[in-house]
Amino acid sequence: MAEHIRTPIVCVLGHVDHGKTSLLDRIRGSKVVAGEAGAITQHIGATLIPFDSIAKLSGDLGKLKTEVPGLLFIDTPGHHAFTTLRARGGALADIAILVVDVNEGFKKQTIEALQILRNCKTPFVIAATKLDKIPGWRPTPNASFKAGYKNQTERVQTECENRVYQLVGKLSDMGFNSERFDRVSDFQRNLVIVPVSSMTGEGISDLLMILIGLAQRYLTEGLKTTISGPGVGTVLEVKEEIGLGTTLDVILYDGIISVGDEIGIAGSEGAVSTKVRALLQPRPMKEILVEDQFMRVKSVVAAAGVKISAPNLESIVAGSPIRVIRGDHDAVLAKINEEMQEINIKLSDVGVSVRADTIGALEALSNELDAKNIPIMRASVGPLSRRDLIDISVIREDLFKVALCFNVPLLPDAETMIRDEEVDVKIFSNRVIYKLLDDYLEWRDETIRAKEAKQFETVVLPAKFSILPGCVFRMSGPAIVGVRVLGGTLRPKVSIATRDGKIVGDIKQIKLNKESVTEAKEGAEVAVSIDGVTIGRQIDVGETLYVAIPERHVKVLETEMLSHLNAGTVEALEEYTSIFRKTQPFWGK
């Protein structure tokens, strides 16, 4: 079989506002690739920019001898597209662009994208965008970075240097060696930073040149494919199309797929097979006014994006593999099932439930949860159903009665259950992984705080105090005295005990400056009224007294609350329990 070098698949990732879409638009736009040197073609979910068009932009690149036919850019920017494109246990993208605003630097989502790239071992370059937003920058439309940089004042050049080196420093902190592209000699050891502007087009030619150069130097072995081998790809999206029913948007990364081919794909219940009824590509831009926006093609060769129409596609899982079946039908389906089972998610006996729209997204979300030590009990692809909610609602631990939904809806029956409050399940939903996690963690921490506050309200807290000399205002009925809190938290409506553990009375009220207060902490001097005692008989001035803690409360304090108690409170607890443990070693345990 004749081998050829296929087009590398490029994905764009980065923070939500750092210009991923405008960079893609600029790369695809006619402003950049002028003339008919090699027309840009729209694929399903991707744009092919041929080498001729890229070479026209850059004199340097024109001299480069390359077998790489061009670059296939995935049109959906961001983690979502990247993690969907899963192949052979990694990401389907051969190379990625990590977009960072040169003025704002690294954000949480940039770091998340960086971790995903590192986990998938995908080579990438940094596009330092919004170059034109550096104060005082004079635009040089569509120029190379060097040409644009030469036109700047010394002050602006220094500012540009500083901002690039802030990125270099941040990347160094994360274990990456990096440098501005024109200063890199060893591309294997250094991550390349290319300053660009999507608005003016500056640096775009450099970025494309670097991508082609890296693909030629380091990726050609992995890009070898056969023109006539059975097609292999990944399902990007499952879509309803008018007149076609359910269709698959597929990125084909190896071989060929033709109308009439039998294909194996992963459904929600395992691998299934069906026959290709039609292969569709978008019409060229000049034909976009034609009512049917797709044109039918007989076959498609990798790498390409294509829409597939076939029977029985309703249960197909986005992000799953698709293979043309030639020869052993069962072996191909077994291979698909095996790939689906390789999904790397650690499950626990108890934990949160996770849903995502694609396998790759499910993996990415699960990895982030794992990094934050949040256990996962269930993880699956697709919308949340009534059955799911019932399963989650029976979990005992409140913190795990939750569903984290990444880019998936609730089915109507599940929505009704939540709306009518039929189940006690908390739903978190977002299209950005880190926001989804932040929302859950914020809720979890607040729930823990509220639970602890409630527990602190009901548990008798340790405290020790002494009656101040000259501060006996009434001897009995009730006794009213001034006290100093020596440790812990003193509250009303608690019994008090002497050093031998004998309960002698109850604190009725605490006052500070004649105002009633609900508690007095260590070091406070307050007036208290004590029922059931006479000063000089049961208790004396200067004597150390303790809050009498019920034995069952001691167990809660020592097993569940100890880490939340300060040193003075712990000391008061230890002194009080030691009174009883001299004769009963297991008292309160």
N, C-alpha and C positions, 0 to 999 in steps of 0.2 A: 504494500500500500504506500502511495506517495505521501511523504510528510510535507507539511508546510508550516510556517510560523504564523500562528493566529494573532489577531489583534489583542494586546493586553487590556484587561478590564480594569478601569480606574474608578475609585469611589471617593467622594468628598465628605469629610467629617469635620466637626468642630462645634464651637459654642453657637447657641441659637441665633445670636444677633451679629455674628462676626463676618457675614457676607458669603456664606456657602452658595446660596442660590444665585446671587449676582455674579459670583465668580463663574459658576456653571453657565449662566446666561451669556457672559462675556466670551467664554471659550467657544460656545456654540454660535454666537452671534456673527452676522455677516460683517460687522464692523471690523472683526479681527481677521477672519479668513476671507480676504477679498478675492474677487475673481473666481474663475472656474477651474483653478489648478487641480482640484479634486473635490468634487462637490461633497459637502457635509450631508450625511444621510441620517434621517431620523429612524430609529428602530423602536420597537416596543420597549419602553422603560430605559432606553439608552440612546446615545448619539455617537455615531462613528465619524471621527475626524481623520481623514486619510493623511499619510505622511507628506504627500505633495503639498497639501494645504499648510501643514505645519512648517515645512521647509521654506515655503514662500515668505513666511514671517521672519525667518532668521537666516542671515548670511552664514553664520557659524554652522548651523545645522545642515545647510545645503551641502557642506563638504563631508558630512558624516556618512560613512558607508553603513547602511543598516538593512537588516532583513525584516525589521518590524514594520508592518503595513500601515500603522496608524494607532490611534487610541480610541477605545470604546468607553465613553463616559457614562456611568449609571446616572440617570436623570434625577432620581430621588436623592437629595443630599442627606447626610446625617447617619447616625447610628442605625436608624431603622433599616435603611437600605443595606448598610454594610453587614449587619448581623443577620439579615434575611438571606444574604447571598452566601450560603454555606455549602462547602464542597470538600470532600475528602477530609473531614474532621477539622477544617479550618474555615477561613472566610473565602468566598469565591473571588473577591477582588484580588488581582495580581499585585496591584500597587495602589497606594492611597495618597490623597492630599489632605493634610491636617491644616485647617484654616484657623489662623490666630490673628486677631486685630492687633496690628503693630502698636497701636496707641493704648489698648486696654490690657494686652498681655493674656496670660493664662487664666481661664475661669474654671469653675468646677466641671462643667461639661467638656471642656477641652482636655482636662486631666482624665476624665472618664473615657473619652475617645482614645487618648494615648494608651490607657491601660488595655482597651479592647484590641488596639493594633499590636501591642506587645504580646498579649495572650495568643493572638492569632498568627504571630510571627510574620506579619505583612510588612514588606518594605514601604516606606512612605517618605514624602518630602513635606516641609512646612511651607505653606504659603502665608507670608506675613502681609495681610491685606490692609486696605485703607491707607496706603502710602500717601495718597493725595490729601489725607486729613492731617498730616504732620504740619503744624503751624508754619506758614510761609512757603509751603511747597509750590513750585511753579510747574504745572503739568506740561508734559511733552507727549501728546497723544500717540498711543501705540508704539512708543519707543521701547528699546531694551532698558533694563534697569540702569546699566552703566551710562547710557546716553542721557537718561532722565536725571540721574544723580549728578552728572557733570554740569547740568544747567542750574544747579542749586547754589545758594550762597554758602559760605563756609559755616555759618551758624546752623543752617538747615541740615547740611551734611553731617555736622556733629550730632545734631538732635536725632537724625536717622540712625547713625552709628550707635548712639546710646540705647535707642529703643530695640535695635536688633540684639545688642549685647545683654539687655535685660532678659530677652528670650533665651539666649545662650546660657545665661546663669541659671534660669529656672529649669531648663532642660538638664543642665549639669546636676542640679539637686536631685533630679529624678533618674540619674544614671545614664544620660545620653550625652555623647560628645557631639557638638553641633557647631556649624560655622556658616557664614553667608556664602552662597553658592559659588561666587566668583573667587573665593579664597580656598576652596576645597580641592585637594589633589587626590586624596584617598576616599572615594565614595563609599567604600565598604566600612570604613571606620568612623566616618562622620555623617551625621544627619544634616541634610542640606536645607538652609533657610533661603527662600526666594521672596524678596519684597515685591509686592504687586499692587496694582490698583485696578479694581473691576470697573471703576468709573472712567478712567482715562486710558486703560489698556496697557499702561506701563508695566513691564516685567512679565506680561502674559507669555510672550514668545520665549523668554528664558525658562519659564515654568514648563512649557510644553517640550522645550528642547531637553531639559533635565530629565523629564519623564521618559522621553524616547531613548535618551542616552542610557539611563538606568536599565530600561527594559532590554535594550540591545546587549548591554554588558553583563547583566546578572540574571535575566529572566528567560533568555531564548530557549534554553533547554526545557524549561517548564511550559513554554508556549508552543512546543512542537505538537502538532495534532495531525490527524489524517483526514483528508477531504472526504474519503469514502467510508470511514469507520462509523459504527452506530452512534447516533447523537447522544450526548450526555449533558444535562443542564440542571438548573435549579428553578423551582417555581417562585417567581417574584411576587405574584399576586393572583388571587382567584377573583374573577370579575364577572358580573352580569352585563351582557351587551345586547342591545335591542336587535332582534332578528337572529341572534346567534345563541342566546341562552348563556349558560355558564361557560366562561372561557378561562384559559390560563395564560398569564403573561410570564414568559420563560426567558431566562438568559441561558443560551446554549454555549458551553465552553469547550466542547470537544465534538468532533465528528459532524455528521449530517443528519438532518431530519427531513422526511418527505411526506407529502400527502399519501394516505393509505398505510403508513407505517403503524405497526402495533407498538404501543408505548407502555412502560411500567411506571406507575406513580404511587405516592403514598397517600392513602385515605386515612380518615380518623380511626378506622378499624384495622389498618394494616395495608400492605401493598395491593394494588389492583391493576388490571390492564384494560386498555381501550384502544380504539383505532382513530388515527388522525383524520378528521373530516375535512379540515381546512387549515392552512397556514396563512396568517395575515400580517402585513407590514403597513405602517402608516404611509399614506400617499405623500409624494414630494410636496414641498411648501406651495409650489405654483398650482398644484391641483387641489389645494385644501378646500376649495369651494364646492368640489364634487360632493354630492349628498353622502355617498358611502365613503367614510374617512379612511377605510382600509382597502388595500388592494391584495388580491389573492396571489400567492406565489406557490410554485410546485415544491420547492425544497429550499432549505436554509443551511448554510455551512457556518461552523463556529469561527470566531466568536460573534454572536449576534443576539439581539433581542427579538423575540417573535411571539405573536399571539396564536394560541392553538385552540381550535374549536374541535370538540370530540364529545361523544356521548358519556353520560354518567360522571360528570366532574364535580358534582355538588359537595361531596365529602372530602375533596382534596385539601391537603394541608399546605398553606403557604410556607415557603422556606424548605420544602422537601425536595428530594432528588427526583429527576425524571430521566428515564433511559429508553432509548429505542431498543426493542426486543428483536434480536436476530438469533436464531438457534434456540437454545434451551430457555424456554419461557419461564419455567419454575425457578431456575438459577438466578435469572435477572430479578424476579420478585423477591427472592430470598436475600439477594444483595441489597435491595432497597430497604427491606425490613431490618437488615443488619445495620445499615447506615443510620436508620431512624433510632435504633436502640443504642447507638453510640453517643447519643445526646448526653452531654456531661453535666448531670444535675445530681447533687447529693440530696437524698431524701431522709427525713428523720421520722421517728414514731409520732412526734408531735411538733407542730409548727404552723406557719402561715400557709395559705393556699395562693398559688400564683397562676395567672393566666396571661398569655401573650398571643399576638396575632400570627407570629411565625416561630419556627423552631429556634432560629438564631437569636431572636429577641428574647425568647424564653431562657436560653443559655446565658445571654448577657446579663439579664435581670437576676438570674439565679446566682451567677458569679459575684455580682455586687452584694446580694444578700448574704452570701457565704462570707465575703470579706468583712461584713459588719456583724458576723456571728448571729445572724437571724436564721433559725432553722426553717426548713421547708417541708411540709407534710405532703402536699399535692402540687404538681406542676403539669399544666397541659396547655395545648394550643386551642384557640377558638373562644367563642362567647361563653359567658357564665350562664348556667341554666338553673332552673328551680331545684333540680336534683342536687346540684353543687351546693346551693344555699342550705338545703336541709342537712347535707353531710357536714358542712362547716358549723352549723348552729348547735350540733351536739358535742362539739369540743368543749371540754371543761374549762380550760384556761382562757379567760377573757381576752388576753393579749393576742391569742391566736385565732379568735373568732373573726377573722378578717380575710378578705380577698384582695390581692394586689393585681389590678388589671392594667396591662400595658397595651394600649391601642386596641382594646376589644370592647364590644358592647355587652350589655346584659340582654338576654333574650326577653321577649315581652312578659312571659310568665314570671321570670325572676324579678323583673322591674316592678310588677304588680305586688309581689311578696314584700319587696323592700318598701314600696310606697305605703302599703297597708300595715306595715310593721308586724308582719306575720312571723318574721324570724329576727333574732337578735344577732345580726351579722353586719360588720362595718365594711363598706366597700371603698377602696381607694382606686382612683382611675386617673391616668395621665398618659400623654404621648411622649414624655421625656422621662427617661429612667431615673435620673438623679432627683427630679421633682417628686416622682412617685415614692421613692425611698424617703426623701426628706419629710413628705407629708405623713407617711406611716410612722417614722421615728419620732416626729413631733407629737403625734397623737399618743404613741406608746408611752413616751416619757411623761406626758401630761396625765395619762391614765394611771401610771405608777405613782406619780406625785399625789394625785387625788386619793388613791387607795391608801397610801401611807398616811396622808393627812387624816383620813377617816379612822385608820387604825390608831393613830396617835391620840385621837379624840376619845376613843373607847378604852384604850389601855391605860391603867394607872401608871403614871411615869414616876421614876425614882426621884427623891429629893431629900436633902437633909438640911436642917435649919436650927438656929438657937435663939432663945429669948434674950433680947437686949436688956442690959441693966438700966434701971430707971424708966422702963417703958411698959410697966404693968398698969393698964388703965382701968381694968375691972378684974377682980380675982376669980369670979365664976358667974355662971348663969346667963349667957356664956362668958367665959374669960376673954378679955380683949387685951392683946399684948402686941408690942412691936418686936419683929423678928428680923434676922438677917439670913438670907438663903445662902447656905455654904456650898451647895452643889445641886445640880439637876434643875427641875422645874416644879415649883409649888403651885398647886391648883386647889380651888375650893371643892367641897363635897368629897374629900378623901379622909380616911382614918389616919391617925398618927400613932407611932409606937416609940417606946423608949429603947435604950441601948440593949436591953435584954429581950426585945421583941414583943413586949407586952403592949397590946393596943389599949390606949388610955382615953381617946376622945376623937372628935371629928372636926375638921376645919369647915366652918360654915361660910365664911366670907373673907375676901382679901381686899384691902383698900390701900391705895397709893394717893397721897395728897387728898384724902377724904373722898376719892372717886373709887367705885368698885372696879376691880380688874379681874380678868379670867385666869391670869397666871403671873407668876413672878419668877424670873430666872436668876441664876447664880450671881451673887453680889448685890442683889436688890435688898432694900430695907423697906418693909411694908408692915401695916397693921393687920392682924388676923383675929377673927373671933373663933373660939374653940369651944364646942359643946362638950359637956360630960366631964370637965376637969375643974379642979380648984388649984390655983397657983400656990405653990408651997406644999401641996399635999401629993398629988400624982406627978406633977412636973415642977421644975424649979427654974429660976432665972439662970442663964448661962449654960443650961443643959443642952446637949445635942439630941435632937429628935429626928425621927425618920418618917417619911410617908410609908404607911403599911401597905405593901404590895401583895395582892392575892397570889397564891402559889401558881395558879394557872396563867396569870399575867407574866410572871417571872419567865416561864418557858417561852412565851411569845417574844418577850424582850430579848432574851438571850439567843434565840434561834433565828428570828426574822428581822429584828430591829437594831441589833447591836451596832452595825456599821453606820447607822444614822444618829447614834447618840454621841454627844461630846464627852470629853474626858471626865468632867465633873459629874455628869450623870452616870457614867459607867462606874466611877468610884463610889458614888452613893449606892448604886445597885449592888456592887460587890460587898460593901460594908454591911448592907442590910441582909443579903443572902448568907453571908458568913455567920451571922447570929444563929441561924437555923441549921446550917450545914455542919456546925461543930458536933451536933448530936444526930443529925439526919443528913448524911452525905449526899443523898440524891434528892433533897428537897428542891422542888421547882424545876427538876430536870425531866 
